[in-house]
Amino acid sequence: MAKTKVCYACTTCGFEAPRWVGRCPSCGAWNTMEETVTGETEKSGGKINARQRPGSGASPMLLNDVPEDVTIRTPTGISELDRVLGGGIVEGGLMLIGGDPGIGKSTLLLQVCANLCNNGKRVLYVSGEESARQIKLRANRLGIAAPGLYVLAETALDAVETRILELRPDAVVIDSVQTMYRPEMASAPGSVSQVRECTSLIMRICKENGIATFLVGHVTKEGSIAGPRMLEHMVDVVLYFEGDRQQDYRLLRAVKNRFGSVNELGVFRMTTQGMQVVENPSEELLSHRAKGASGSAVFCGMEGSRPLLCDVQALTAHTYYGTPRRTVNGADGGRVALLLAVLEKRAGLRVYDQDVYINVAGGLELSEPAADLALCVAAASSLKDVNVGTDIAVMGEVGLAGEVRPVPQCDRRIAECARLGFTTVIVPKENARRIAKTGDVRIIGVDTVMQALSVLF
């Protein structure tokens, strides 16, 4: 006889409590406890949890006796996705991809399924949100005709497990994990307990059978994947799809990868034929840059192992309010306020009565400190109404004393600038001492922000 039990689970860490509390006792997050229902069954006169499953029964092995099999990677047929994954799909890997609704997650994965099928693989696409006819309509729109692609519209995970074991595919896509549920559990689909248990079962299936599995995850209004935080700890790879749905560019970023490097970035363009790879993102991002306008500076950032040039824009205008406005898009607002204070104190620029607007063109998010000098140069250029040369790139970290600190991988950044035709690169003097001359590029080393501004203006 089955019984139900009501408890409260934290959506951040998965901690369960018998009653509701405002703050999670485990992780300290506020207002994250949600009501969930668990089921218990009776067996041999004792109560056991219905969610418990038997283990694999494996025996312990000496570490030296574990075979050193070479990891086999299967290319997805999409170069940018292979870059982010570290070279391709690993057999038995569990990959989680999240993003805003309509960003293109399902479209990209359907293209991956088609490419795998064209290479002789058998793929199962499990959809809990769309019917098989809806998936067929999308495939027709994208021009996909994959002979080995199977489609299953199902939300009961036990039935999905049965179909997977019957079909024995090489890869599985589950869209999405929040729609899957275990029938023997009384809680609703998408709850903390359902998401946790469904992911645990999917992980066991893919590891035991060597099936590469993609999970699509919904995101919350804060941008994180919905469900308990431990969901990201259970999977092997966590990918985030970023970008504005009003723009064509989409950014695929790896924040966790057990099979490769993290913080790699893939750049795509959304078209009527699906996700198209952007082969030269630096040239694309700078193609629409305004020529001869003030308040614009070119910065070369590092996204994983890829140097990427972007246009950092600033606009200053006299304020008519008591407190000037600071609007930042694509950078950290607190960091921009710090840099404006450095310009005020160390460089003698009057910004206390100026509204300052910062924008990074193309929808990029600059998080590395190496962009500090480019932000300062763009703001000073707009304030002085003097344009920076179109063949000049700027990079460097700025301290509170106005000093310019060295940046990592400066040689690769300069090589990318030279490839795109930039003739002058302003870098920290410490980097300039250790870098050999690259082609016709003139490397100028600076110690302080004031020195950089005097060179440019």
C-alpha positions in Angstrom: 0.0 0.0 0.0 1.5 3.3 -1.1 1.5 6.4 1.2 2.3 10.0 0.4 4.4 12.3 2.4 4.6 16.1 2.1 7.9 17.9 2.6 9.6 21.1 1.5 12.7 21.0 -0.8 15.1 23.8 -1.6 15.2 24.6 -5.4 18.9 25.6 -5.1 20.5 22.8 -3.2 17.8 20.1 -2.9 17.7 20.1 0.9 14.4 18.7 2.3 12.7 19.8 5.5 9.5 18.6 7.1 8.0 22.1 7.3 8.4 25.3 5.4 11.1 27.8 6.4 12.0 31.1 4.9 15.7 30.4 4.7 17.2 27.1 3.6 19.2 25.6 6.5 21.7 24.1 4.1 22.7 26.7 1.6 21.2 29.8 3.2 19.1 30.9 0.2 15.9 32.8 1.0 12.4 31.8 -0.3 13.6 28.7 -2.1 11.6 26.1 -0.2 8.8 24.5 -2.3 6.3 21.9 -1.3 6.8 18.5 -2.8 5.1 15.1 -2.4 7.1 11.9 -2.0 5.8 8.3 -2.1 6.6 5.4 0.1 5.8 1.7 -0.5 5.8 -1.3 1.9 8.0 -4.3 1.3 8.5 -7.3 3.6 6.8 -5.5 6.4 9.2 -2.6 6.2 9.0 0.8 4.5 11.4 1.7 1.7 11.5 4.7 -0.5 9.9 4.1 -3.9 12.6 6.2 -5.5 15.4 3.8 -4.4 16.8 1.6 -7.2 19.2 -1.3 -7.1 22.9 -0.5 -7.6 25.0 -1.8 -10.5 26.6 -4.5 -8.4 30.1 -3.6 -9.5 33.2 -4.9 -7.6 36.0 -2.6 -6.4 39.1 -2.5 -8.6 42.6 -1.3 -8.1 43.3 2.0 -9.8 46.3 0.5 -11.6 44.1 -2.3 -13.0 41.5 0.0 -14.5 41.9 -0.2 -18.3 43.1 3.0 -20.0 40.7 3.2 -22.9 41.2 6.1 -25.3 38.1 8.3 -25.2 36.4 8.2 -28.6 34.8 11.4 -29.7 32.1 11.6 -32.3 32.0 14.9 -34.3 28.6 16.6 -34.3 29.1 18.1 -37.8 28.9 21.6 -36.3 32.4 23.0 -35.8 31.4 25.6 -33.2 29.6 23.0 -31.0 32.6 20.6 -31.3 34.9 23.4 -30.2 32.7 24.0 -27.1 32.5 20.3 -26.3 36.2 19.9 -26.6 36.3 18.0 -29.9 33.0 16.2 -30.1 30.6 14.0 -28.2 32.0 11.5 -25.8 30.5 8.0 -25.6 28.3 7.8 -22.5 28.5 11.5 -21.8 25.6 13.4 -20.2 25.3 16.9 -21.5 23.0 19.6 -20.2 22.1 22.6 -22.4 20.1 25.6 -21.1 18.9 28.9 -22.4 15.9 31.3 -22.7 12.8 30.1 -24.5 13.0 30.5 -28.2 16.8 30.9 -28.2 17.3 27.9 -30.5 18.2 24.9 -28.3 15.8 22.5 -29.9 16.8 23.7 -33.4 20.5 23.2 -32.8 19.9 19.7 -31.3 17.7 18.6 -34.2 20.5 19.6 -36.6 23.0 17.6 -34.4 20.7 14.6 -34.6 20.5 14.9 -38.4 24.3 15.1 -38.8 24.8 12.1 -36.6 22.3 10.1 -38.6 24.0 11.0 -41.8 27.2 9.5 -40.4 25.4 6.2 -39.8 24.4 6.7 -36.1 21.1 5.8 -34.6 19.5 8.7 -32.7 16.4 9.0 -30.5 14.8 12.4 -30.0 12.5 12.4 -27.0 10.2 15.4 -26.7 8.0 16.1 -23.7 6.8 19.5 -25.1 6.0 18.8 -28.7 4.3 16.2 -30.7 5.9 14.1 -33.4 4.1 16.1 -36.1 5.5 19.4 -34.7 9.0 18.0 -34.8 8.4 16.8 -38.4 7.3 20.3 -39.3 10.5 21.8 -37.9 12.6 19.2 -39.7 10.9 20.1 -43.0 11.5 23.8 -42.4 15.2 23.1 -41.8 15.5 20.7 -44.7 16.3 17.7 -42.5 15.7 14.2 -43.8 17.6 11.8 -41.5 17.0 8.1 -42.1 18.2 6.9 -38.7 16.4 9.5 -36.5 13.6 8.2 -34.3 11.1 10.5 -32.6 9.2 9.8 -29.4 6.7 12.1 -27.7 6.6 10.9 -24.1 6.9 12.3 -20.6 6.8 9.2 -18.5 10.5 8.4 -17.9 9.9 4.7 -17.3 8.4 4.3 -20.7 11.3 6.3 -22.2 13.7 3.9 -20.5 12.0 0.9 -22.1 12.1 2.4 -25.6 15.8 3.3 -25.1 16.7 -0.2 -24.1 14.7 -1.6 -27.0 16.2 0.7 -29.6 19.8 0.9 -28.3 20.6 4.2 -30.0 24.0 5.8 -30.2 22.7 9.2 -28.9 19.6 10.4 -27.1 18.1 13.9 -26.9 15.6 14.6 -24.1 13.7 17.9 -24.5 13.2 18.8 -21.8 14.2 17.2 -18.4 11.7 19.4 -16.5 8.8 17.7 -18.4 9.9 14.1 -17.5 8.4 12.4 -14.5 8.5 9.1 -12.6 4.9 7.7 -12.4 5.5 6.1 -9.0 6.3 9.5 -7.4 3.4 11.6 -6.3 5.1 15.0 -6.9 4.3 17.0 -10.1 6.7 17.1 -13.1 9.3 19.8 -12.8 9.4 19.7 -9.0 12.8 19.3 -7.2 12.3 15.7 -6.4 11.1 14.7 -9.9 14.0 16.6 -11.7 16.6 15.1 -9.4 15.3 11.5 -9.7 14.7 11.7 -13.4 18.3 13.0 -14.0 19.7 10.3 -11.8 17.9 7.6 -13.8 18.9 9.1 -17.2 22.5 9.3 -15.9 22.5 5.6 -15.0 21.0 4.6 -18.4 23.6 6.6 -20.4 26.6 5.4 -18.3 25.6 1.7 -18.3 24.9 1.6 -22.0 27.4 4.0 -23.3 24.8 6.3 -24.9 25.6 10.0 -25.4 22.7 12.0 -24.0 21.7 15.6 -24.4 19.3 17.1 -21.8 17.5 20.4 -22.5 16.9 22.4 -19.3 14.5 25.3 -18.7 16.0 28.4 -17.1 14.6 30.7 -14.4 14.1 34.5 -14.6 17.6 34.8 -13.1 19.1 32.9 -16.0 20.1 29.7 -14.1 18.8 26.3 -15.0 15.5 25.5 -13.2 15.5 22.7 -10.6 18.0 21.9 -7.9 21.6 23.1 -8.3 22.8 19.6 -8.0 21.5 19.0 -11.5 24.6 20.7 -12.9 26.8 18.6 -10.6 25.4 15.3 -11.9 26.0 15.9 -15.6 29.3 15.9 -17.4 28.9 19.0 -19.5 26.9 22.2 -18.9 26.3 24.5 -21.9 24.4 27.8 -21.8 22.8 29.4 -24.9 23.1 33.2 -24.7 21.9 36.0 -26.9 19.0 38.3 -27.6 16.1 36.8 -29.5 15.8 40.1 -31.4 19.3 39.7 -32.8 20.7 37.0 -35.1 23.8 36.1 -33.1 23.7 33.2 -30.5 26.5 32.4 -28.1 27.1 28.9 -26.8 29.2 28.8 -23.7 30.6 25.9 -21.7 30.6 26.5 -17.9 31.5 22.9 -17.0 33.2 20.2 -19.1 34.7 17.0 -17.7 36.1 16.1 -21.2 37.6 19.5 -22.2 38.3 23.1 -21.3 35.7 25.4 -19.8 34.7 28.9 -20.9 34.9 28.0 -24.6 32.6 30.0 -26.8 30.7 29.1 -30.0 29.2 31.7 -32.2 26.1 31.0 -34.3 23.7 33.0 -36.4 20.0 32.1 -36.4 18.6 31.9 -40.0 15.6 30.3 -41.7 17.7 27.2 -42.3 18.6 26.8 -38.7 21.7 27.6 -36.7 24.6 28.6 -39.0 28.2 28.7 -37.8 30.0 32.0 -37.8 33.4 31.2 -39.0 35.1 34.6 -38.3 33.2 36.1 -35.4 35.7 39.0 -34.9 35.2 40.2 -38.4 31.4 39.9 -38.1 31.3 41.8 -34.8 33.4 44.7 -36.2 31.7 44.8 -39.7 29.1 47.4 -38.6 31.4 49.6 -36.6 30.9 53.3 -37.1 33.9 55.0 -38.8 35.2 58.2 -37.4 32.8 58.4 -34.4 33.9 59.2 -30.9 33.3 56.9 -28.0 34.3 53.7 -29.7 37.3 51.4 -28.9 38.3 48.0 -30.1 39.1 45.4 -27.5 40.4 41.8 -28.0 39.1 39.4 -25.4 39.8 35.8 -24.8 36.8 33.4 -24.8 38.4 30.1 -23.8 41.2 29.5 -26.3 39.7 31.9 -28.9 40.7 35.6 -29.2 37.6 37.7 -30.1 37.6 41.3 -31.1 34.6 43.5 -30.1 33.5 47.1 -30.3 33.3 48.8 -26.8 31.1 51.9 -27.1 30.5 54.7 -24.6 28.4 57.8 -24.7 28.6 60.7 -22.3 26.1 63.6 -22.1 25.6 66.4 -19.6 23.0 65.4 -17.0 20.0 67.4 -16.1 19.3 65.4 -12.9 20.8 65.6 -9.4 22.3 62.1 -9.8 23.9 61.3 -13.2 22.8 58.0 -14.8 25.1 55.0 -15.4 23.6 52.6 -17.9 25.8 49.5 -18.8 25.1 46.8 -21.3 27.6 43.9 -21.7 29.9 44.8 -18.8 29.7 44.9 -15.0 28.1 48.0 -13.8 30.1 48.2 -10.6 33.4 47.8 -12.5 32.3 50.7 -14.8 31.6 52.9 -11.8 35.1 52.1 -10.5 36.8 53.0 -13.8 34.9 56.3 -14.0 36.1 57.2 -10.5 39.7 56.4 -11.7 39.2 58.7 -14.7 37.9 61.4 -12.4 40.6 61.1 -9.8 43.7 60.1 -11.7 43.2 61.4 -15.2 41.4 64.7 -14.3 38.4 64.1 -16.5 35.1 65.6 -15.2 32.5 62.9 -15.2 30.5 63.7 -12.1 28.0 65.8 -14.1 27.8 63.4 -17.1 25.4 60.7 -17.9 27.4 57.7 -19.0 26.1 54.9 -21.2 28.2 51.8 -22.0 27.4 49.2 -24.6 29.3 46.2 -26.0 28.2 45.7 -29.6 27.0 42.2 -30.7 25.5 41.1 -27.4 28.8 40.0 -25.8 29.4 40.0 -22.1 32.8 41.2 -21.0 33.8 39.7 -17.7 37.6 39.7 -17.8 39.6 42.7 -16.3 41.6 43.1 -19.5 38.7 45.2 -20.9 39.2 48.0 -18.3 41.5 50.1 -20.5 39.2 49.8 -23.5 36.3 51.0 -21.3 38.3 53.9 -20.1 39.4 54.9 -23.6 35.9 54.7 -24.9 34.5 56.9 -22.1 37.3 59.4 -22.5 36.9 59.5 -26.3 33.2 60.4 -25.9 33.9 62.9 -23.2 36.5 64.7 -25.3 34.5 64.1 -28.5 37.7 62.8 -30.2 37.6 59.5 -32.1 40.1 56.7 -31.6 41.8 55.6 -34.8 40.0 52.8 -36.7 43.2 50.7 -36.8 43.9 50.9 -33.0 43.1 48.2 -30.5 43.3 48.6 -26.7 43.7 46.1 -23.8 44.8 46.2 -20.2 43.6 45.9 -16.6 43.3 49.2 -14.7 43.9 49.5 -10.9 42.7 52.1 -8.5 45.9 54.0 -8.7 45.5 54.4 -12.4 48.2 51.8 -13.2 47.8 49.5 -16.2 48.4 45.8 -15.2 49.4 43.0 -17.6 46.9 40.7 -19.2 47.2 37.0 -20.0 47.8 35.5 -23.5 48.6 39.0 -24.9 50.6 37.5 -27.8 47.5 35.7 -29.1 45.4 38.8 -28.8 47.9 40.8 -30.8 48.1 38.1 -33.5 44.4 38.3 -33.9 44.5 42.1 -34.2 47.2 41.8 -36.8 45.2 39.3 -38.8 42.3 41.7 -39.0 44.4 44.6 -40.2 45.0 46.6 -37.0 48.3 48.5 -37.2 48.6 49.8 -33.6 47.9 47.9 -30.3 48.1 49.6 -26.9 49.0 47.1 -24.2 50.5 47.2 -20.7 54.2 47.9 -20.7 54.9 44.6 -18.9 53.4 42.7 -21.8 55.1 44.9 -24.4 58.6 44.0 -23.0 58.0 40.3 -23.4 56.3 40.2 -26.9 58.3 40.1 -30.1 57.2 42.3 -33.0 54.3 40.8 -34.9 54.3 41.7 -38.6 53.6 45.4 -39.2 51.8 45.9 -35.9 53.2 48.7 -33.7 53.0 47.7 -30.1 52.8 50.6 -27.6 53.3 49.8 -23.9 51.8 52.1 -21.3 52.1 52.2 -17.5 49.1 54.3 -16.6 45.7 55.3 -17.9 47.0 58.9 -18.2 49.8 57.8 -20.5 47.4 55.8 -22.7 45.1 58.8 -23.1 48.0 61.1 -23.9 49.1 58.6 -26.6 45.7 58.4 -28.2 44.5 62.0 -27.8 
